[in-house]
């Protein structure tokens, strides 16, 4: 890792035109992760996550959830002891309703989960590995650091995930049908507005 020629961030010594996104954020390369010796961040799926989140593709089947319902997307997140809040930040991609069941059955981190229909999932920023401005080494920590687009701190980060903010959220219950197998539930089915229980 080297200091960027502007002095206000990090960069790769052999940086190429595809190493940064439109906001100037540096994105992880597979070779960097292998050589770092750090605990394995979920780097393998960085490109896939970026693609699914930026295009609103279902995280299970890859289908375009905007085609399924252009007005709202279904998000299933790990349970943090409360419903999904307005402006909730997440690195999760949406799921199409038939895939919600598959997601919660096959993703261990979704064993306990909350869900919401979201009208406006908006690009918020990136999550990744933060680097120290003096040592140019990764700042110790277990969690990925989230940085908003426009925040100068993003220049000291190697992104591994795109982050969305969820706006226009309507929490849904487990028992309202969104977790039923394909064919048993339609996207038009009315959903109650009570708080989520898990
Ligand atoms: Zn799907």
Boltz pocket constraint, residues with backbone or C-beta under 6 A from the ligand:
constraints:
  - pocket:
      binder: B
      contacts: [[A, 58], [A, 59], [A, 60], [A, 61], [A, 62], [A, 63], [A, 95], [A, 96], [A, 98], [A, 99]]
      max_distance: 6.0
